[in-house]
């Protein structure tokens, strides 16, 4: 097996793109619960979630014993399970489907999109996600932030 420190350091070097910290801070100020539902590995997802102050994160885990990777992966998130995760989290938070917004970029987000009142395709890498999306945002993260704040403003003033 490989040294766990190597995997941890190489995957934790992933950088949060500009604008995301600001977006998550603004959402937090508005009282929005945030979550990352990723089929990625803990070494990549956890540092990003911590940097952004995400309330909940779901990911897969590489097993390590005594600092050495075993090659075993504990799969907590598969593309098909993203919807179930959104459902469980919504129930835990007491949210109805109409109060759930999901943001994704690929057809692997389909099941998650089906569980949301609003499904946003953000800079999609795959056009198969478009038919299941309620909105399409392309460009910088600031556009996504403006859209989400507009949606939240509309919902709170009804």
GIHU-V508327 format. One line per field, one symbol per residue. ss: DSSP state (@ for helix, = for strand, . for the rest). phi: phi as a letter, one per 30 degrees, with the letter a starting at -180 (. if undefined). psi: psi as a letter, one per 30 degrees, with the letter a starting at -180 (. if undefined). A space follows every 10 residues. Layout:
# GIHU-V508327
ss->???
phi->???
psi->???
This chain:
# GIHU-V508327
ss->..=@@@@@@@ @@.......@ @@@@@@@@@. ....====== =@@@@@@@@@ @@...===== =====..=== ====....@@ @@@@@@@@@@ @@@...@@@. ====..@@@@ @@@....=== ==....@@@@ @@..===... @@@@@@@@@@ @@@@@@..
phi->.ddedddddd ddddcddejd ededdddddd iddbbccbdd cedcdedddd ddiddbbbac bddbbhibdd jdcddcbced ceddddedde dedicdedcc ccbbbbddce ddddccdbcc dchdcbdddd dcccbbbbkd dddddddddd ddddddcc
psi->llkeeeeeee fffkkklkfe eeeeeeeeff gkkklkjkga lefeeeeeee efhkekkkll kkkkkhgkkf fkkjjfjlef feeeeeeeee eefhklefgk kkklglffge eeefgkfjkk jjhkfkfffe fgkflkkkal feeeeeeeee eeeeefg.
